[in-house]
């Protein structure tokens, strides 16, 4: 496994995000249009791609949320590479990178329909919080935070 830091202009990151968006469109159905407006990848400076044997297998990113807080975004593992701990490795690397940049906390939003993602976040020490920002009142959304 090789973890590469990049930004949202990276081709492998963009290709994985396209697969993520297709997967979310199936999972979220008609609700996906709402979520898509908050998941643009233009100008995200902090992205990670995980490679297995030089094949882009998984990705994740964070962006500034508040002065001392980042929001974890665009987490995805290609189906051929699931159940190998890649998502956990991405979360750890994103947290490490955020701490290097002096952020103190991470928040994230996920769908209640993404059980495998929720499991990764909970095992990584994220605690469920009330839905924030645009997710307030959205029943299918669940939000988490972690002090870094």
Order of alpha helices (4+ residues) and beta strands (2+ residues): beta-alpha-alpha-beta-beta-beta-alpha-beta-alpha-beta-beta
